């Protein structure tokens, strides 16, 4: 008789659901997964160590490059940690802008996840729809920060500048005629808030389109229902957070349970699943986009009625305005000291965690009183989720591994750090 033995294969790095930076070593019995061993570190950039050689503000743009789908949320946790060490107050308007941009980022993240997850499984059309909406929100990023991806918009003490009064517009070119450009620019004639308001009015019906494409789709359900089931007890034991935890039926959301900024004033619901499988996690993300849309509407309403400063007036933390800097010696000194030395943060240690689109993203910092972090440790939500790949994949078919990696919503930048 022929000897029966398991095969060990490399799944990646060139694989559809982790885009060249995750290597899974799979032990297979025929086509059934017996063991999955994730090998991380292919994207390692040493962010935590790099931050120790940069000033507090210079280290902030590194946060964008961790999870490069949820840029401003990463910045938010970093800024909260620095602010707690400094003991500075953030102006109310800046807090609302942060919450607004966090929720825009949450929608961006989930659009990418649902589009690419469907693409990895074989639903080709979905990603074309989700990227259509992502394009609008990436333009908001570009309008507020000047960059479409690595925004570096938040600052310790507030945000870099107020929301602008104009949106970038399309221009006639060889691909777009005057009529098309006119239609595309219809909602772009006002401010960023006007554009976002138009988007929030359209978005619920767009989500209904997505639901029509996927939610009751027979093939989508065959590929996700009962795949990668995690019980509530195991989800807690494995350190799950975010949609991975809520998909298993545990109602835990830092925005509700440990509110930061102005989330305690927001009216929204926590999306919770029941079965803990890939399908439930998809439904949780869909509902989270609807709730994020509600929060964005509330922020727009408040921001329209309440003008004010968007960064702290403490010039040992934030630079004075250009006008004051050029007309006043005191302000010039503040400006020079800030841009040559940076902020001096009092000694101490701090942890700040936020409800990132993927789970709890935390920044632990130690300051020794210098102008740069003494130590920084990042708590990436994806790391715990990836560690559970073995448990989630066992007994499933090889093709289901792609569905499981998709449902985790991995970005290896923050896993490898």
C-alpha positions in Angstrom: 0.0 0.0 0.0 1.1 3.6 -0.7 2.3 5.5 2.3 -0.2 8.3 3.3 1.6 11.5 4.4 0.7 15.1 4.8 2.1 17.7 2.5 3.5 21.0 3.7 3.2 23.9 1.2 4.0 27.6 1.1 0.9 29.7 0.8 2.3 33.0 -0.3 4.0 35.5 -0.2 2.5 35.9 -3.7 -1.0 35.1 -2.6 -4.3 36.9 -3.2 -5.4 37.9 0.3 -2.1 39.2 1.8 -0.6 40.9 -1.2 3.0 39.7 -1.1 3.8 40.2 2.6 2.4 37.2 4.4 3.8 33.7 4.2 1.6 30.9 5.5 3.2 27.4 5.9 0.3 25.0 5.5 0.3 21.3 6.4 -2.4 19.6 4.3 -4.1 16.3 4.5 -5.3 16.1 0.9 -7.0 19.5 0.5 -7.9 19.8 4.2 -5.7 22.1 6.4 -4.2 20.3 9.4 -2.0 23.2 10.6 -1.4 26.8 9.5 1.8 28.6 10.5 1.9 32.3 9.7 5.4 33.7 9.1 5.4 37.5 9.6 8.1 40.1 9.3 8.4 40.3 5.5 7.4 44.0 5.7 9.2 44.8 9.0 10.2 48.5 9.1 11.2 48.9 12.7 8.7 51.7 13.4 8.9 51.4 17.1 12.7 51.8 17.0 12.7 54.5 14.4 10.4 56.6 16.7 13.1 56.7 19.3 15.4 58.7 17.0 12.8 61.3 16.0 11.1 64.1 17.8 7.6 63.6 19.1 6.0 65.3 16.0 8.5 63.8 13.5 7.5 60.3 14.7 3.8 60.9 14.1 3.9 60.4 10.2 5.3 56.9 10.9 1.8 56.0 12.2 0.2 56.5 8.8 2.6 53.9 7.4 1.6 51.1 9.9 -1.9 50.3 8.7 -2.0 52.2 5.4 -5.7 51.8 5.1 -6.7 53.5 8.4 -4.1 56.3 8.4 -5.8 58.9 10.6 -6.9 56.4 13.2 -3.3 55.4 13.8 -2.4 59.0 14.2 -5.2 59.5 16.7 -3.9 56.9 19.2 -0.4 58.4 19.0 -1.6 62.0 19.5 -3.8 60.9 22.5 -0.8 59.2 24.1 1.4 62.3 23.7 -1.5 64.6 24.9 -1.9 62.5 28.1 1.8 62.8 28.9 1.7 66.5 28.2 -1.6 67.2 30.0 -2.8 69.5 27.2 -6.4 70.2 26.3 -7.6 69.7 22.8 -10.1 72.4 21.5 -13.6 71.1 21.1 -13.7 71.7 17.4 -10.5 69.7 16.9 -12.1 66.8 18.8 -15.1 66.8 16.5 -12.9 67.0 13.4 -10.9 64.0 14.7 -14.1 62.0 15.3 -15.4 63.0 11.8 -12.1 61.9 10.1 -11.9 58.7 12.2 -15.3 57.7 10.9 -14.5 58.6 7.3 -11.4 56.4 7.8 -13.6 53.6 9.2 -15.7 53.7 6.1 -12.6 53.7 3.9 -11.2 50.7 5.7 -14.3 48.6 5.5 -14.9 49.5 1.8 -11.4 48.2 1.0 -11.9 45.1 3.2 -15.3 44.1 1.8 -14.2 44.8 -1.8 -11.0 42.9 -1.7 -12.4 40.1 0.5 -15.0 39.5 -2.2 -12.4 39.7 -4.9 -10.2 37.2 -3.1 -13.1 34.7 -3.0 -14.1 35.3 -6.6 -16.7 38.1 -6.6 -15.0 40.4 -9.2 -17.6 43.2 -9.4 -17.7 44.2 -5.8 -14.3 45.9 -5.6 -15.2 48.2 -8.6 -18.2 49.5 -6.6 -16.3 49.9 -3.3 -13.4 51.7 -4.9 -15.9 54.2 -6.5 -16.9 55.4 -3.0 -13.3 55.2 -1.7 -12.3 57.6 -4.4 -14.7 60.3 -3.0 -13.4 59.8 0.5 -9.8 59.8 -0.6 -10.5 63.2 -2.1 -11.6 64.4 1.3 -8.3 63.2 2.7 -6.5 65.1 0.0 -8.5 68.2 0.6 -7.8 68.3 4.4 -4.2 67.2 4.4 -2.8 67.5 0.9 -2.1 63.8 0.7 -4.4 61.0 -0.4 -2.8 58.3 1.8 -0.3 59.3 4.4 -2.2 62.3 5.7 -0.1 63.4 8.8 -3.1 65.6 9.6 -3.5 65.1 13.4 -1.1 66.9 15.8 -0.5 66.6 19.5 -3.0 69.3 20.7 -5.4 69.2 17.8 -5.2 69.0 14.0 -2.9 70.6 11.5 -5.6 73.0 10.1 -9.3 73.6 9.9 -11.4 71.8 7.3 -11.0 73.7 4.0 -13.7 75.7 2.2 -13.2 74.1 -1.2 -12.9 70.6 -2.7 -10.5 69.5 -5.5 -12.5 69.3 -8.7 -12.1 67.2 -11.9 -10.9 68.9 -15.1 -11.7 68.1 -18.7 -9.1 65.7 -20.2 -8.7 63.0 -22.8 -10.7 60.6 -20.6 -13.4 62.9 -19.4 -15.5 65.2 -21.5 -17.1 68.5 -20.3 -20.5 66.8 -19.5 -18.9 64.0 -17.4 -16.8 66.5 -15.5 -19.8 68.7 -14.8 -21.7 65.7 -13.3 -18.6 64.7 -11.2 -18.1 68.2 -9.9 -21.8 68.8 -9.0 -21.2 68.1 -5.3 -17.7 69.7 -5.2 -18.8 73.3 -5.5 -18.9 74.0 -1.8 -16.7 73.2 1.3 -15.5 69.8 2.5 -18.4 69.6 4.9 -20.9 70.2 2.0 -19.2 67.4 0.0 -19.3 65.0 3.0 -23.0 65.9 3.7 -23.8 65.0 0.1 -21.8 61.8 0.5 -23.6 60.8 3.7 -27.0 61.4 2.1 -26.1 59.1 -0.8 -24.2 56.4 1.1 -27.1 54.4 2.7 -28.6 53.6 -0.7 -25.1 52.7 -1.9 -24.7 50.3 1.0 -28.1 48.8 -0.1 -26.5 48.2 -3.5 -23.7 46.3 -1.9 -26.1 44.2 0.2 -28.0 43.4 -3.0 -24.7 42.2 -4.6 -23.4 40.2 -1.7 -25.6 39.6 1.4 -28.0 37.0 0.0 -25.7 35.9 -2.8 -25.7 32.1 -2.8 -22.0 31.7 -3.7 -20.9 34.4 -1.2 -22.8 32.6 1.6 -21.4 29.2 0.6 -17.9 30.7 0.9 -18.4 32.5 4.2 -21.1 30.9 6.3 -19.6 28.5 8.9 -16.1 29.4 7.8 -13.5 30.4 10.5 -16.0 30.1 13.4 -14.7 31.6 16.7 -16.8 31.1 19.9 -17.2 34.2 22.2 -15.0 32.5 24.8 -12.2 31.8 22.3 -12.4 35.2 20.8 -11.8 36.7 24.3 -9.0 34.2 25.1 -7.3 34.9 21.8 -7.3 38.7 22.4 -9.7 39.6 19.5 -11.0 43.1 19.3 -13.1 45.1 16.8 -15.3 43.3 14.2 -13.5 40.0 14.9 -14.7 40.1 18.6 -18.1 41.7 17.9 -18.7 39.1 15.1 -18.6 36.4 17.8 -21.4 38.2 19.7 -19.5 40.2 22.3 -20.6 43.8 22.5 -17.3 45.6 23.1 -16.5 48.9 21.5 -14.1 51.4 23.0 -16.1 54.3 21.6 -19.0 53.3 23.9 -17.3 51.5 26.8 -14.2 53.8 27.3 -15.2 57.0 25.3 -12.5 59.4 24.1 -12.8 62.8 22.4 -16.5 63.4 21.9 -17.8 59.9 21.2 -19.9 60.0 24.4 -22.0 62.7 22.7 -22.6 60.6 19.6 -25.7 58.6 18.9 -24.8 55.3 17.3 -25.2 51.5 17.9 -22.7 48.7 18.3 -23.0 46.1 15.5 -22.8 42.6 16.9 -22.9 39.2 15.2 -24.2 35.9 16.6 -22.4 33.0 14.9 -18.7 34.2 14.9 -18.1 33.1 11.3 -16.8 35.0 8.3 -20.3 35.9 7.1 -21.2 37.5 10.5 -18.0 39.5 10.5 -18.9 40.8 7.0 -22.4 41.8 8.3 -20.8 43.6 11.3 -18.6 45.6 9.0 -21.5 46.5 6.8 -23.5 47.7 9.8 -20.5 49.6 11.1 -20.4 51.6 7.9 -24.0 52.6 8.4 -23.3 53.7 12.0 -20.1 55.6 10.9 -22.3 57.4 8.4 -24.6 58.5 11.3 -21.7 59.8 13.3 -20.3 61.7 10.4 -23.7 63.4 9.9 -23.8 64.5 13.6 -20.2 65.9 13.4 -21.0 67.8 10.2 -24.1 69.3 11.9 -22.0 70.4 15.0 -19.0 71.7 13.0 -21.3 73.9 10.8 -22.7 75.7 13.9 -19.5 76.0 16.0 -16.4 77.7 14.6 -13.3 77.9 16.7 -9.6 77.0 17.1 -8.5 73.6 16.0 -5.2 73.3 17.9 -4.0 74.1 21.4 -2.9 77.7 22.2 0.0 76.3 24.2 3.0 77.3 22.0 5.3 74.9 23.7 3.3 72.2 22.0 1.9 73.8 18.8 3.5 76.5 16.7 2.0 80.0 16.6 0.4 81.3 13.5 2.7 82.5 10.7 1.3 86.0 11.1 2.2 86.2 14.8 5.5 84.5 14.2 6.6 87.2 11.8 5.5 90.1 13.9 6.4 89.1 17.5 9.7 88.1 19.0 8.2 85.8 21.6 6.3 83.8 19.0 9.4 83.6 16.8 11.3 82.0 19.6 8.5 79.5 20.2 8.5 78.7 16.5 12.3 78.3 16.3 12.4 76.1 19.4 9.6 73.9 18.3 11.0 73.3 14.8 14.6 72.8 15.9 14.1 70.9 19.1 10.5 69.7 19.1 8.2 69.3 22.1 9.7 68.4 25.5 7.3 65.9 27.1 7.4 65.4 30.9 8.7 62.0 32.1 6.2 59.3 32.5 4.5 56.3 30.8 1.1 56.2 29.1 -1.1 53.9 27.1 -3.8 55.2 24.7 -6.1 52.8 22.9 -8.7 53.7 20.3 -11.4 51.8 18.4 -9.6 51.4 15.2 -11.5 49.9 12.2 -9.7 46.6 12.7 -9.9 46.5 16.5 -8.1 48.1 19.4 -5.0 50.0 18.3 -2.9 51.1 21.2 0.2 53.1 21.7 2.3 52.6 24.9 5.0 55.2 25.5 7.7 56.0 27.9 9.1 59.5 28.1 12.3 60.4 30.0 11.6 64.2 29.6 13.5 64.5 26.4 12.3 65.8 23.0 11.8 62.3 21.6 10.2 59.0 22.9 12.4 56.9 25.2 10.4 53.8 24.2 7.3 53.1 22.1 5.3 49.9 21.8 2.4 49.5 19.5 -0.6 47.2 20.0 -1.7 46.2 16.5 -5.1 44.6 16.3 -4.2 42.4 13.3 -1.3 40.6 15.2 -3.7 38.8 17.6 -6.1 38.0 14.7 -3.3 36.6 12.5 -2.1 34.5 15.4 -5.5 32.7 15.4 -5.2 31.8 11.7 -4.1 28.3 12.7 -7.1 27.7 15.0 -9.6 29.2 12.5 -8.2 27.2 9.5 -8.0 23.7 10.9 -10.4 21.3 9.3 -11.2 23.7 6.5 -10.4 23.3 2.8 -7.4 25.0 1.2 -9.7 27.5 -0.6 -11.2 28.6 2.7 -7.9 29.9 4.0 -8.2 32.8 1.5 -11.7 33.5 2.9 -10.3 33.4 6.5 -7.4 35.8 5.8 -9.9 38.1 4.0 -12.3 38.1 7.0 -9.4 39.0 9.4 -8.9 42.3 7.5 -5.2 42.1 7.6 -2.8 44.9 6.8 0.7 43.6 7.4 2.2 47.0 8.0 0.9 47.1 11.6 1.3 43.4 12.2 5.1 43.6 11.4 5.6 47.2 12.7 
